[in-house]
Amino acid sequence: MIEWLGIAYEIAKDLKDRLKWEEREKEINGQWLDKSGFAKHLTDLGIKLYWSRPDSIPTLELDGWAVLYELDQKNRIRNRLVRYDGTTLLGRPAKGG
């Protein structure tokens, strides 16, 4: 019985590692946002975009802002979108109007 528990644990551990997403930073600029269609896609979904310094992110998260990621689903990588100076792209639903 204990051997079966050990096997189940190993399978669950391997599955957890396989499902884990790696997080990276991707340096971008405003031109990339427009040319890639990323900004248009999000604004079409009603998401407002904002650039923030890393030290301000925790406070902005309290106001409903969230760090935005570009997902590479095939390789399970989440790219946090940053500019050359470290400012990070955030988004939140636009207020109803």
Secondary structure, 3 states (H helix, E strand, C coil): CHHHHHHHHHHHHHHHHHHCCEEEEEECCHHHHHHHCHHHHHHHCCEEEEEECHHHHHHHHHCCCEECEEEECCCCEEEEEECCCCCEEEEEECCCC
